[in-house]
Amino acid sequence: MAQIHWFPGHMKKALNEIEAKIKLVDVVIEILDARAPNSSINTDFEKRIINKKKLIIISKADLADPIETKKWEICFKNKGNTPLILNLTDPKSTKIISDAVTKLGEEKHKKEIARGMKPQPIKAMIIGVPNVGKSSLINRVAKRNAAGVQNKPGYTRGEQYIKVNKDFILLDTPGILPMNYDDKLHAINLALLGSIREEILPNEELVKHLINYLNKNYPDALVDRFGINDLTDSIEVSKQVAIKRGLITNGEYDLSRADFLILKEFKEGKLGRVTLEKAQ
């Protein structure tokens, strides 16, 4: 697969604006996708938030392999991080997030009290690659539709401050991808998750990678959905999906439509709970 590079102009502008505002916040909330936590880390962000208190939220855990998610949680803890495994559509996530941010802001409040000041609200910045669940988190914590939610990368534009309560203010930011990928596999994983626009990458190559990965790690992934139990040949899998779903164009099985369907159903979790990368 050719080198993958997708960094629209609005992302570069947003990255510069985020860098200018980082010094104004107390806590950084970084959201990662449980299906590919390592790939969804934006290394461009990491360089800029090294001196900030950080809360890691591993989202979409309901779509990922629970055993692998637990391993990732341990991995992040071993590196000195504070990870939270959450389904951001769960109402209980609101208090969990608020409590975690409050705890990270305790040192700030103590310093303010020691100076005779009234404790100021904790300012938290939310960062993450596109389509990782930032808007869902904001709407859950703010208890309203404060940010637009749309299942495609690059939907949220600009920044906005959102008052959660008297002690907690959120700064939303657009989803931004790294400018370059040292590991091409990270880009492929992000494409499979929908963080890179579909038209940027050839679907047949993504399906080939996905089917090969499922064959090695989740060989039964297509049994319940499509009745397919042989994943050794990705083209044959696409053909079988076309046959099962009646995807026919001009009298022939439409493999491109089958590829699109496979990728769509993977993103939606209809192929089972799959994690694309193992914890190191």
DRENPA-3360 file (N, C-alpha, C; in nm, 2 decimals, always signed):
BEGIN
1 = MAQIHWFP = +0.08/-0.12/+0.00/+0.00/+0.00/+0.00/+0.09/+0.12/+0.00 ~ +0.05/+0.22/-0.08/+0.13/+0.35/-0.09/+0.12/+0.42/+0.04 ~ +0.22/+0.51/+0.07/+0.22/+0.59/+0.19/+0.09/+0.67/+0.20 ~ +0.03/+0.67/+0.32/-0.09/+0.73/+0.35/-0.07/+0.87/+0.42 ~ -0.12/+0.97/+0.36/-0.10/+1.11/+0.41/-0.23/+1.18/+0.39 ~ -0.29/+1.23/+0.50/-0.41/+1.31/+0.50/-0.40/+1.41/+0.61 ~ -0.37/+1.54/+0.57/-0.36/+1.64/+0.67/-0.42/+1.77/+0.60 ~ -0.55/+1.78/+0.60/-0.62/+1.90/+0.54/-0.57/+2.03/+0.60;
9 = GHMKKALN = -0.59/+2.14/+0.53/-0.54/+2.27/+0.58/-0.60/+2.31/+0.71 ~ -0.73/+2.28/+0.73/-0.80/+2.32/+0.85/-0.73/+2.25/+0.97 ~ -0.68/+2.13/+0.95/-0.61/+2.06/+1.06/-0.48/+2.13/+1.10 ~ -0.41/+2.18/+1.01/-0.28/+2.25/+1.04/-0.31/+2.37/+1.12 ~ -0.41/+2.45/+1.07/-0.46/+2.57/+1.14/-0.50/+2.54/+1.28 ~ -0.58/+2.43/+1.30/-0.63/+2.39/+1.43/-0.52/+2.35/+1.52 ~ -0.42/+2.28/+1.47/-0.31/+2.23/+1.55/-0.23/+2.35/+1.61 ~ -0.22/+2.46/+1.52/-0.15/+2.58/+1.57/-0.23/+2.65/+1.68;
17 = EIEAKIKL = -0.36/+2.65/+1.66/-0.45/+2.72/+1.76/-0.45/+2.64/+1.89 ~ -0.45/+2.51/+1.88/-0.44/+2.43/+2.00/-0.31/+2.45/+2.08 ~ -0.20/+2.45/+2.01/-0.07/+2.48/+2.07/-0.07/+2.61/+2.15 ~ -0.14/+2.71/+2.09/-0.14/+2.84/+2.16/-0.23/+2.84/+2.28 ~ -0.33/+2.75/+2.29/-0.42/+2.75/+2.40/-0.38/+2.64/+2.51 ~ -0.29/+2.56/+2.48/-0.25/+2.45/+2.58/-0.21/+2.51/+2.71 ~ -0.14/+2.62/+2.70/-0.09/+2.68/+2.83/-0.20/+2.74/+2.91 ~ -0.32/+2.75/+2.86/-0.43/+2.80/+2.94/-0.51/+2.70/+3.01;
25 = VDVVIEIL = -0.48/+2.57/+2.98/-0.56/+2.46/+3.04/-0.48/+2.39/+3.15 ~ -0.56/+2.33/+3.24/-0.50/+2.26/+3.36/-0.48/+2.11/+3.33 ~ -0.58/+2.05/+3.25/-0.58/+1.91/+3.23/-0.61/+1.88/+3.08 ~ -0.54/+1.78/+3.03/-0.57/+1.74/+2.89/-0.64/+1.60/+2.89 ~ -0.76/+1.60/+2.83/-0.83/+1.47/+2.82/-0.81/+1.42/+2.68 ~ -0.74/+1.31/+2.67/-0.71/+1.25/+2.54/-0.79/+1.12/+2.52 ~ -0.87/+1.12/+2.41/-0.96/+1.01/+2.38/-0.90/+0.92/+2.28 ~ -0.89/+0.79/+2.31/-0.84/+0.69/+2.22/-0.95/+0.59/+2.19;
33 = DARAPNSS = -0.94/+0.53/+2.07/-1.04/+0.42/+2.04/-0.99/+0.29/+2.09 ~ -1.07/+0.22/+2.16/-1.03/+0.09/+2.23/-0.99/-0.01/+2.12 ~ -1.04/+0.00/+2.00/-1.00/-0.10/+1.90/-0.86/-0.08/+1.84 ~ -0.80/+0.04/+1.86/-0.67/+0.07/+1.82/-0.61/+0.18/+1.90 ~ -0.59/+0.16/+2.03/-0.54/+0.27/+2.12/-0.41/+0.33/+2.08 ~ -0.32/+0.25/+2.04/-0.19/+0.30/+2.00/-0.19/+0.38/+1.87 ~ -0.27/+0.33/+1.78/-0.28/+0.40/+1.65/-0.35/+0.53/+1.66 ~ -0.44/+0.54/+1.76/-0.52/+0.67/+1.77/-0.46/+0.77/+1.86;
41 = INTDFEKR = -0.33/+0.74/+1.91/-0.25/+0.85/+1.98/-0.20/+0.94/+1.87 ~ -0.22/+1.07/+1.89/-0.16/+1.17/+1.79/-0.03/+1.21/+1.85 ~ +0.08/+1.17/+1.79/+0.21/+1.20/+1.83/+0.24/+1.35/+1.83 ~ +0.17/+1.42/+1.74/+0.19/+1.57/+1.73/+0.14/+1.63/+1.86 ~ +0.03/+1.58/+1.91/-0.02/+1.63/+2.04/+0.07/+1.60/+2.16 ~ +0.12/+1.47/+2.16/+0.20/+1.43/+2.27/+0.32/+1.52/+2.30 ~ +0.38/+1.57/+2.19/+0.49/+1.66/+2.21/+0.46/+1.79/+2.28 ~ +0.33/+1.83/+2.26/+0.29/+1.96/+2.31/+0.22/+1.96/+2.45;
49 = IINKKKLI = +0.19/+1.84/+2.50/+0.12/+1.83/+2.63/+0.20/+1.76/+2.73 ~ +0.33/+1.75/+2.71/+0.42/+1.67/+2.79/+0.42/+1.71/+2.94 ~ +0.40/+1.84/+2.96/+0.40/+1.90/+3.10/+0.26/+1.92/+3.16 ~ +0.16/+1.86/+3.09/+0.02/+1.88/+3.14/-0.02/+1.75/+3.21 ~ -0.11/+1.77/+3.31/-0.18/+1.65/+3.37/-0.27/+1.59/+3.26 ~ -0.27/+1.46/+3.25/-0.35/+1.40/+3.14/-0.44/+1.29/+3.19 ~ -0.56/+1.29/+3.13/-0.65/+1.18/+3.16/-0.68/+1.11/+3.02 ~ -0.65/+0.98/+3.02/-0.68/+0.91/+2.90/-0.81/+0.83/+2.91;
57 = IISKADLA = -0.89/+0.86/+2.81/-1.02/+0.79/+2.80/-1.02/+0.69/+2.68 ~ -1.03/+0.57/+2.71/-1.04/+0.47/+2.60/-1.18/+0.44/+2.57 ~ -1.23/+0.50/+2.46/-1.37/+0.49/+2.42/-1.40/+0.38/+2.33 ~ -1.53/+0.36/+2.31/-1.59/+0.26/+2.22/-1.54/+0.12/+2.27 ~ -1.53/+0.10/+2.40/-1.49/-0.03/+2.45/-1.59/-0.13/+2.43 ~ -1.72/-0.09/+2.40/-1.82/-0.19/+2.37/-1.80/-0.26/+2.23 ~ -1.72/-0.20/+2.15/-1.69/-0.25/+2.02/-1.56/-0.33/+2.01 ~ -1.48/-0.33/+2.12/-1.35/-0.39/+2.12/-1.35/-0.52/+2.20;
65 = DPIETKKW = -1.24/-0.60/+2.18/-1.22/-0.72/+2.25/-1.20/-0.69/+2.40 ~ -1.28/-0.73/+2.49/-1.27/-0.69/+2.63/-1.14/-0.74/+2.69 ~ -1.09/-0.86/+2.65/-0.96/-0.91/+2.70/-0.85/-0.81/+2.67 ~ -0.85/-0.77/+2.54/-0.74/-0.69/+2.49/-0.75/-0.55/+2.55 ~ -0.88/-0.50/+2.58/-0.90/-0.37/+2.64/-0.84/-0.37/+2.78 ~ -0.86/-0.47/+2.85/-0.80/-0.48/+2.99/-0.65/-0.48/+2.98 ~ -0.59/-0.54/+2.89/-0.45/-0.54/+2.87/-0.40/-0.40/+2.84 ~ -0.47/-0.33/+2.76/-0.44/-0.19/+2.73/-0.45/-0.10/+2.85;
73 = EICFKNKG = -0.55/-0.13/+2.93/-0.56/-0.05/+3.05/-0.44/-0.07/+3.14 ~ -0.40/-0.19/+3.16/-0.28/-0.22/+3.24/-0.15/-0.16/+3.18 ~ -0.15/-0.16/+3.05/-0.03/-0.10/+2.98/-0.02/+0.04/+3.00 ~ -0.13/+0.12/+2.99/-0.13/+0.26/+3.02/-0.10/+0.29/+3.16 ~ -0.15/+0.22/+3.26/-0.12/+0.24/+3.40/+0.03/+0.22/+3.43 ~ +0.08/+0.12/+3.37/+0.23/+0.09/+3.39/+0.32/+0.20/+3.34 ~ +0.26/+0.28/+3.25/+0.34/+0.39/+3.19/+0.31/+0.52/+3.27 ~ +0.24/+0.51/+3.38/+0.21/+0.63/+3.47/+0.09/+0.71/+3.43;
81 = NTPLILNL = +0.01/+0.66/+3.34/-0.11/+0.73/+3.29/-0.23/+0.70/+3.38 ~ -0.34/+0.78/+3.36/-0.46/+0.76/+3.43/-0.57/+0.72/+3.32 ~ -0.58/+0.59/+3.29/-0.68/+0.55/+3.19/-0.82/+0.52/+3.24 ~ -0.92/+0.56/+3.17/-1.06/+0.52/+3.20/-1.11/+0.45/+3.08 ~ -1.17/+0.33/+3.10/-1.23/+0.25/+3.00/-1.38/+0.28/+3.00 ~ -1.43/+0.35/+2.89/-1.57/+0.40/+2.90/-1.64/+0.38/+2.77 ~ -1.77/+0.35/+2.78/-1.86/+0.37/+2.67/-1.93/+0.50/+2.69 ~ -1.90/+0.60/+2.60/-1.94/+0.74/+2.63/-2.09/+0.76/+2.61;
89 = TDPKSTKI = -2.16/+0.66/+2.57/-2.31/+0.67/+2.56/-2.37/+0.63/+2.70 ~ -2.29/+0.58/+2.79/-2.34/+0.53/+2.92/-2.36/+0.66/+3.01 ~ -2.47/+0.68/+3.07/-2.49/+0.80/+3.15/-2.40/+0.80/+3.27 ~ -2.35/+0.68/+3.32/-2.26/+0.68/+3.43/-2.12/+0.74/+3.40 ~ -2.09/+0.75/+3.27/-1.96/+0.80/+3.24/-1.94/+0.95/+3.28 ~ -2.05/+1.02/+3.29/-2.04/+1.16/+3.33/-1.97/+1.18/+3.46 ~ -2.02/+1.12/+3.56/-1.96/+1.13/+3.70/-1.82/+1.08/+3.70 ~ -1.80/+0.97/+3.63/-1.66/+0.91/+3.63/-1.56/+1.01/+3.58;
97 = ISDAVTKL = -1.60/+1.08/+3.47/-1.51/+1.17/+3.40/-1.49/+1.30/+3.49 ~ -1.60/+1.35/+3.54/-1.60/+1.47/+3.63/-1.51/+1.44/+3.75 ~ -1.53/+1.33/+3.81/-1.45/+1.30/+3.93/-1.30/+1.28/+3.90 ~ -1.27/+1.22/+3.79/-1.13/+1.21/+3.75/-1.06/+1.34/+3.72 ~ -1.13/+1.43/+3.65/-1.08/+1.56/+3.62/-1.06/+1.64/+3.75 ~ -1.16/+1.63/+3.84/-1.15/+1.70/+3.97/-1.03/+1.66/+4.05 ~ -1.00/+1.53/+4.05/-0.89/+1.48/+4.12/-0.76/+1.53/+4.06 ~ -0.75/+1.54/+3.93/-0.63/+1.59/+3.86/-0.61/+1.74/+3.89;
105 = GEEKHKKE = -0.72/+1.81/+3.92/-0.71/+1.95/+3.95/-0.69/+1.98/+4.10 ~ -0.69/+1.88/+4.18/-0.67/+1.91/+4.33/-0.55/+1.99/+4.36 ~ -0.44/+1.96/+4.30/-0.31/+2.04/+4.33/-0.33/+2.18/+4.30 ~ -0.39/+2.21/+4.18/-0.42/+2.35/+4.14/-0.50/+2.42/+4.24 ~ -0.61/+2.36/+4.29/-0.70/+2.42/+4.39/-0.63/+2.45/+4.52 ~ -0.55/+2.36/+4.56/-0.47/+2.38/+4.69/-0.38/+2.50/+4.68 ~ -0.31/+2.51/+4.57/-0.22/+2.63/+4.55/-0.30/+2.76/+4.55 ~ -0.42/+2.76/+4.49/-0.50/+2.88/+4.48/-0.55/+2.92/+4.63;
113 = IARGMKPQ = -0.59/+2.81/+4.70/-0.63/+2.84/+4.84/-0.52/+2.89/+4.93 ~ -0.40/+2.83/+4.91/-0.28/+2.87/+4.98/-0.24/+3.02/+4.95 ~ -0.28/+3.07/+4.84/-0.25/+3.21/+4.80/-0.37/+3.30/+4.84 ~ -0.47/+3.24/+4.91/-0.58/+3.33/+4.95/-0.68/+3.35/+4.84 ~ -0.67/+3.27/+4.73/-0.76/+3.29/+4.62/-0.88/+3.19/+4.62 ~ -0.99/+3.23/+4.56/-1.10/+3.14/+4.54/-1.07/+3.04/+4.44 ~ -1.08/+2.91/+4.46/-1.05/+2.81/+4.36/-1.12/+2.84/+4.23 ~ -1.05/+2.84/+4.12/-1.10/+2.86/+3.99/-1.14/+2.73/+3.92;
121 = PIKAMIIG = -1.24/+2.74/+3.83/-1.28/+2.62/+3.76/-1.16/+2.55/+3.69 ~ -1.16/+2.42/+3.69/-1.06/+2.34/+3.62/-1.08/+2.35/+3.47 ~ -0.98/+2.39/+3.39/-1.00/+2.40/+3.25/-0.94/+2.28/+3.19 ~ -1.02/+2.20/+3.11/-0.97/+2.08/+3.05/-0.99/+2.09/+2.90 ~ -0.88/+2.05/+2.83/-0.89/+2.04/+2.68/-0.91/+1.90/+2.64 ~ -1.00/+1.88/+2.54/-1.02/+1.75/+2.49/-0.95/+1.74/+2.36 ~ -0.87/+1.63/+2.34/-0.80/+1.61/+2.21/-0.82/+1.47/+2.17 ~ -0.81/+1.44/+2.04/-0.82/+1.31/+1.98/-0.83/+1.32/+1.83;
129 = VPNVGKSS = -0.80/+1.20/+1.77/-0.81/+1.20/+1.62/-0.96/+1.20/+1.58 ~ -0.99/+1.23/+1.45/-1.13/+1.23/+1.41/-1.21/+1.10/+1.44 ~ -1.34/+1.12/+1.47/-1.43/+1.01/+1.49/-1.40/+0.92/+1.60 ~ -1.33/+0.97/+1.71/-1.29/+0.88/+1.82/-1.39/+0.89/+1.93 ~ -1.49/+0.99/+1.92/-1.59/+1.00/+2.03/-1.58/+1.13/+2.11 ~ -1.51/+1.23/+2.06/-1.50/+1.36/+2.14/-1.63/+1.43/+2.16 ~ -1.71/+1.44/+2.05/-1.84/+1.51/+2.06/-1.94/+1.43/+2.15 ~ -1.93/+1.30/+2.14/-2.02/+1.22/+2.23/-1.98/+1.24/+2.38;
137 = LINRVAKR = -1.85/+1.25/+2.41/-1.81/+1.28/+2.54/-1.86/+1.42/+2.59 ~ -1.84/+1.52/+2.51/-1.88/+1.65/+2.54/-2.03/+1.66/+2.57 ~ -2.11/+1.60/+2.48/-2.25/+1.60/+2.50/-2.30/+1.53/+2.62 ~ -2.23/+1.42/+2.66/-2.26/+1.34/+2.78/-2.23/+1.42/+2.90 ~ -2.11/+1.48/+2.91/-2.06/+1.55/+3.03/-2.14/+1.68/+3.04 ~ -2.16/+1.75/+2.93/-2.23/+1.88/+2.94/-2.38/+1.87/+2.94 ~ -2.43/+1.74/+2.93/-2.57/+1.71/+2.94/-2.66/+1.79/+2.84 ~ -2.60/+1.81/+2.72/-2.67/+1.88/+2.62/-2.60/+1.86/+2.48;
145 = NAAGVQNK = -2.66/+1.90/+2.38/-2.59/+1.89/+2.25/-2.50/+2.01/+2.22 ~ -2.40/+2.02/+2.30/-2.30/+2.13/+2.29/-2.22/+2.12/+2.17 ~ -2.19/+2.00/+2.12/-2.11/+1.98/+2.01/-2.18/+1.89/+1.91 ~ -2.16/+1.92/+1.78/-2.22/+1.83/+1.68/-2.17/+1.69/+1.68 ~ -2.25/+1.60/+1.65/-2.20/+1.46/+1.64/-2.24/+1.40/+1.51 ~ -2.14/+1.36/+1.44/-2.16/+1.30/+1.30/-2.05/+1.19/+1.28 ~ -2.09/+1.08/+1.23/-2.00/+0.97/+1.22/-1.92/+0.98/+1.09 ~ -1.84/+1.08/+1.08/-1.74/+1.09/+0.98/-1.63/+1.18/+1.02;
153 = PGYTRGEQ = -1.51/+1.16/+0.98/-1.39/+1.24/+1.02/-1.40/+1.38/+0.98 ~ -1.35/+1.47/+1.06/-1.34/+1.61/+1.02/-1.47/+1.69/+1.04 ~ -1.56/+1.64/+1.11/-1.69/+1.71/+1.12/-1.68/+1.83/+1.22 ~ -1.62/+1.81/+1.34/-1.61/+1.92/+1.43/-1.51/+2.02/+1.38 ~ -1.54/+2.14/+1.37/-1.45/+2.25/+1.32/-1.44/+2.35/+1.43 ~ -1.32/+2.42/+1.44/-1.31/+2.53/+1.54/-1.30/+2.48/+1.68 ~ -1.31/+2.57/+1.78/-1.30/+2.53/+1.92/-1.42/+2.60/+1.99 ~ -1.45/+2.55/+2.10/-1.55/+2.61/+2.19/-1.54/+2.57/+2.33;
161 = YIKVNKDF = -1.56/+2.67/+2.42/-1.56/+2.65/+2.56/-1.70/+2.61/+2.61 ~ -1.70/+2.50/+2.69/-1.83/+2.45/+2.74/-1.82/+2.44/+2.89 ~ -1.91/+2.51/+2.96/-1.92/+2.50/+3.10/-2.00/+2.38/+3.15 ~ -1.93/+2.29/+3.21/-1.99/+2.17/+3.26/-2.06/+2.19/+3.39 ~ -1.99/+2.25/+3.48/-2.05/+2.30/+3.61/-1.96/+2.41/+3.66 ~ -1.98/+2.46/+3.78/-1.91/+2.57/+3.83/-1.76/+2.54/+3.86 ~ -1.72/+2.41/+3.86/-1.58/+2.38/+3.89/-1.51/+2.32/+3.76 ~ -1.58/+2.31/+3.65/-1.53/+2.23/+3.54/-1.56/+2.30/+3.41;
169 = ILLDTPGI = -1.46/+2.34/+3.33/-1.49/+2.39/+3.20/-1.41/+2.31/+3.09 ~ -1.48/+2.28/+2.98/-1.42/+2.20/+2.88/-1.38/+2.29/+2.76 ~ -1.27/+2.26/+2.69/-1.24/+2.33/+2.57/-1.23/+2.22/+2.46 ~ -1.33/+2.22/+2.37/-1.33/+2.12/+2.27/-1.24/+2.16/+2.16 ~ -1.19/+2.06/+2.08/-1.10/+2.09/+1.97/-1.13/+2.00/+1.86 ~ -1.10/+2.04/+1.73/-1.13/+1.95/+1.62/-1.04/+1.82/+1.63 ~ -1.09/+1.71/+1.57/-1.01/+1.59/+1.56/-0.90/+1.61/+1.46 ~ -0.77/+1.58/+1.50/-0.66/+1.61/+1.41/-0.57/+1.49/+1.40;
177 = LPMNYDDK = -0.53/+1.45/+1.28/-0.44/+1.34/+1.26/-0.30/+1.38/+1.26 ~ -0.21/+1.29/+1.29/-0.06/+1.33/+1.28/-0.03/+1.38/+1.14 ~ +0.07/+1.46/+1.12/+0.11/+1.51/+0.99/+0.17/+1.40/+0.91 ~ +0.24/+1.31/+0.98/+0.31/+1.20/+0.91/+0.29/+1.07/+0.99 ~ +0.30/+0.96/+0.93/+0.29/+0.83/+0.99/+0.43/+0.76/+0.98 ~ +0.50/+0.74/+1.09/+0.62/+0.66/+1.09/+0.59/+0.51/+1.07 ~ +0.47/+0.47/+1.12/+0.43/+0.33/+1.10/+0.30/+0.33/+1.02 ~ +0.31/+0.28/+0.90/+0.20/+0.28/+0.80/+0.08/+0.20/+0.85;
185 = LHAINLAL = +0.11/+0.10/+0.94/+0.00/+0.02/+1.00/-0.09/+0.11/+1.08 ~ -0.04/+0.21/+1.15/-0.13/+0.30/+1.22/-0.23/+0.37/+1.13 ~ -0.18/+0.41/+1.02/-0.27/+0.48/+0.92/-0.38/+0.38/+0.87 ~ -0.34/+0.26/+0.85/-0.44/+0.16/+0.80/-0.54/+0.13/+0.91 ~ -0.50/+0.12/+1.04/-0.59/+0.10/+1.15/-0.69/+0.22/+1.16 ~ -0.64/+0.34/+1.15/-0.73/+0.46/+1.15/-0.83/+0.46/+1.04 ~ -0.79/+0.42/+0.92/-0.88/+0.41/+0.81/-0.99/+0.31/+0.84 ~ -0.95/+0.19/+0.90/-1.05/+0.09/+0.93/-1.15/+0.14/+1.03;
193 = LGSIREEI = -1.11/+0.23/+1.12/-1.19/+0.29/+1.22/-1.28/+0.40/+1.17 ~ -1.25/+0.45/+1.05/-1.32/+0.56/+1.00/-1.26/+0.70/+1.04 ~ -1.14/+0.71/+1.08/-1.08/+0.83/+1.12/-1.02/+0.90/+1.00 ~ -1.00/+0.83/+0.89/-0.95/+0.89/+0.76/-1.06/+0.86/+0.66 ~ -1.09/+0.96/+0.59/-1.20/+0.96/+0.49/-1.18/+0.83/+0.40 ~ -1.29/+0.77/+0.37/-1.29/+0.65/+0.29/-1.23/+0.66/+0.15 ~ -1.25/+0.78/+0.09/-1.20/+0.80/-0.05/-1.05/+0.82/-0.05 ~ -0.98/+0.83/+0.06/-0.84/+0.85/+0.06/-0.77/+0.72/+0.04;
201 = LPNEELVK = -0.83/+0.61/+0.08/-0.77/+0.48/+0.07/-0.85/+0.38/-0.01 ~ -0.78/+0.29/-0.08/-0.85/+0.18/-0.16/-0.92/+0.08/-0.07 ~ -1.05/+0.07/-0.08/-1.12/-0.03/+0.00/-1.07/-0.17/-0.01 ~ -1.03/-0.21/-0.13/-0.99/-0.35/-0.15/-0.87/-0.38/-0.07 ~ -0.78/-0.28/-0.05/-0.66/-0.30/+0.03/-0.69/-0.31/+0.17 ~ -0.78/-0.22/+0.22/-0.82/-0.22/+0.36/-0.89/-0.36/+0.39 ~ -0.98/-0.40/+0.30/-1.04/-0.53/+0.33/-0.94/-0.65/+0.33 ~ -0.85/-0.64/+0.24/-0.74/-0.75/+0.24/-0.67/-0.75/+0.38;
209 = HLINYLNK = -0.63/-0.63/+0.43/-0.56/-0.62/+0.56/-0.65/-0.67/+0.67 ~ -0.78/-0.63/+0.67/-0.87/-0.67/+0.77/-0.90/-0.82/+0.77 ~ -0.92/-0.87/+0.66/-0.95/-1.02/+0.65/-0.83/-1.10/+0.70 ~ -0.71/-1.06/+0.66/-0.59/-1.13/+0.70/-0.57/-1.12/+0.85 ~ -0.61/-1.00/+0.91/-0.59/-0.99/+1.05/-0.70/-1.07/+1.12 ~ -0.82/-1.07/+1.07/-0.93/-1.15/+1.13/-0.89/-1.30/+1.12 ~ -0.84/-1.34/+1.01/-0.80/-1.48/+0.99/-0.70/-1.53/+1.10 ~ -0.61/-1.44/+1.14/-0.51/-1.48/+1.23/-0.56/-1.46/+1.38;
217 = NYPDALVD = -0.64/-1.37/+1.40/-0.68/-1.33/+1.54/-0.83/-1.36/+1.58 ~ -0.92/-1.35/+1.48/-1.06/-1.37/+1.51/-1.12/-1.45/+1.39 ~ -1.08/-1.57/+1.38/-1.12/-1.65/+1.26/-1.27/-1.68/+1.25 ~ -1.34/-1.66/+1.36/-1.49/-1.68/+1.35/-1.57/-1.55/+1.33 ~ -1.50/-1.44/+1.30/-1.56/-1.31/+1.30/-1.68/-1.30/+1.20 ~ -1.67/-1.38/+1.09/-1.77/-1.36/+0.98/-1.87/-1.48/+0.98 ~ -1.86/-1.57/+1.07/-1.94/-1.69/+1.07/-2.09/-1.65/+1.10 ~ -2.11/-1.58/+1.21/-2.25/-1.54/+1.25/-2.31/-1.44/+1.15;
225 = RFGINDLT = -2.23/-1.35/+1.10/-2.29/-1.24/+1.02/-2.31/-1.29/+0.87 ~ -2.21/-1.36/+0.82/-2.22/-1.40/+0.68/-2.22/-1.55/+0.65 ~ -2.19/-1.63/+0.76/-2.18/-1.77/+0.74/-2.05/-1.81/+0.67 ~ -1.95/-1.73/+0.68/-1.82/-1.75/+0.62/-1.72/-1.80/+0.72 ~ -1.66/-1.92/+0.71/-1.57/-1.97/+0.81/-1.43/-1.99/+0.75 ~ -1.41/-1.95/+0.63/-1.27/-1.96/+0.57/-1.23/-1.82/+0.53 ~ -1.13/-1.76/+0.60/-1.08/-1.63/+0.57/-0.94/-1.63/+0.51 ~ -0.90/-1.73/+0.45/-0.77/-1.74/+0.39/-0.75/-1.65/+0.27;
233 = DSIEVSKQ = -0.86/-1.62/+0.20/-0.85/-1.55/+0.07/-0.95/-1.43/+0.08 ~ -0.90/-1.31/+0.09/-0.98/-1.19/+0.11/-1.07/-1.17/-0.01 ~ -1.03/-1.20/-0.14/-1.11/-1.18/-0.25/-1.23/-1.28/-0.25 ~ -1.20/-1.40/-0.21/-1.30/-1.50/-0.20/-1.40/-1.46/-0.10 ~ -1.36/-1.40/+0.01/-1.45/-1.35/+0.12/-1.54/-1.25/+0.06 ~ -1.48/-1.15/-0.01/-1.57/-1.05/-0.07/-1.67/-1.10/-0.16 ~ -1.63/-1.21/-0.24/-1.72/-1.27/-0.33/-1.83/-1.34/-0.26 ~ -1.80/-1.41/-0.15/-1.90/-1.47/-0.07/-2.00/-1.38/-0.01;
241 = VAIKRGLI = -1.95/-1.26/+0.04/-2.03/-1.16/+0.09/-2.13/-1.11/-0.01 ~ -2.08/-1.08/-0.13/-2.16/-1.04/-0.25/-2.27/-1.14/-0.28 ~ -2.23/-1.27/-0.27/-2.33/-1.37/-0.30/-2.44/-1.37/-0.19 ~ -2.39/-1.37/-0.06/-2.49/-1.38/+0.05/-2.58/-1.26/+0.05 ~ -2.54/-1.14/+0.01/-2.62/-1.02/+0.02/-2.68/-0.98/-0.12 ~ -2.66/-1.06/-0.22/-2.72/-1.03/-0.35/-2.66/-0.90/-0.41 ~ -2.53/-0.88/-0.39/-2.47/-0.76/-0.45/-2.43/-0.79/-0.59 ~ -2.52/-0.75/-0.68/-2.49/-0.78/-0.83/-2.51/-0.66/-0.91;
249 = TNGEYDLS = -2.41/-0.63/-1.00/-2.41/-0.52/-1.09/-2.38/-0.57/-1.23 ~ -2.47/-0.54/-1.32/-2.45/-0.58/-1.46/-2.43/-0.73/-1.47 ~ -2.50/-0.81/-1.39/-2.50/-0.95/-1.40/-2.38/-1.02/-1.33 ~ -2.30/-0.94/-1.26/-2.18/-0.99/-1.20/-2.18/-0.95/-1.05 ~ -2.11/-1.04/-0.97/-2.10/-1.00/-0.83/-2.02/-0.88/-0.81 ~ -2.07/-0.78/-0.74/-2.00/-0.65/-0.72/-1.91/-0.66/-0.60 ~ -1.78/-0.68/-0.62/-1.69/-0.69/-0.51/-1.66/-0.56/-0.44 ~ -1.67/-0.45/-0.52/-1.65/-0.32/-0.45/-1.76/-0.29/-0.35;
257 = RADFLILK = -1.88/-0.32/-0.39/-1.99/-0.30/-0.29/-1.98/-0.39/-0.17 ~ -1.93/-0.52/-0.20/-1.91/-0.61/-0.09/-1.80/-0.56/+0.01 ~ -1.69/-0.50/-0.05/-1.58/-0.45/+0.03/-1.63/-0.33/+0.12 ~ -1.71/-0.25/+0.06/-1.77/-0.13/+0.13/-1.86/-0.19/+0.25 ~ -1.93/-0.29/+0.22/-2.02/-0.35/+0.33/-1.94/-0.41/+0.44 ~ -1.83/-0.48/+0.40/-1.75/-0.54/+0.51/-1.69/-0.43/+0.60 ~ -1.64/-0.33/+0.54/-1.58/-0.22/+0.62/-1.68/-0.15/+0.70 ~ -1.80/-0.12/+0.65/-1.90/-0.06/+0.72/-1.95/-0.14/+0.84;
265 = EFKEGKLG = -1.97/-0.27/+0.82/-2.01/-0.35/+0.93/-1.91/-0.37/+1.03 ~ -1.78/-0.37/+0.99/-1.67/-0.37/+1.09/-1.68/-0.25/+1.18 ~ -1.69/-0.13/+1.12/-1.69/-0.01/+1.20/-1.81/+0.00/+1.29 ~ -1.92/-0.06/+1.26/-2.04/-0.06/+1.34/-2.04/-0.17/+1.44 ~ -1.93/-0.26/+1.44/-1.93/-0.36/+1.54/-2.01/-0.48/+1.51 ~ -2.06/-0.49/+1.39/-2.15/-0.61/+1.35/-2.07/-0.73/+1.32 ~ -1.93/-0.72/+1.32/-1.85/-0.84/+1.29/-1.80/-0.90/+1.43 ~ -1.85/-0.84/+1.54/-1.80/-0.89/+1.67/-1.71/-0.78/+1.73;
273 = RVTLEKAQ = -1.67/-0.81/+1.85/-1.58/-0.72/+1.93/-1.43/-0.75/+1.89 ~ -1.38/-0.66/+1.81/-1.24/-0.69/+1.75/-1.15/-0.57/+1.79 ~ -1.03/-0.61/+1.83/-0.93/-0.51/+1.86/-0.82/-0.53/+1.76 ~ -0.77/-0.42/+1.69/-0.68/-0.43/+1.58/-0.53/-0.43/+1.62 ~ -0.50/-0.40/+1.74/-0.36/-0.41/+1.78/-0.35/-0.45/+1.93 ~ -0.24/-0.53/+1.96/-0.22/-0.58/+2.09/-0.14/-0.49/+2.17 ~ -0.17/-0.49/+2.30/-0.10/-0.41/+2.40/+0.05/-0.45/+2.40 ~ +0.14/-0.36/+2.41/+0.28/-0.39/+2.42/+0.33/-0.40/+2.56;
% end
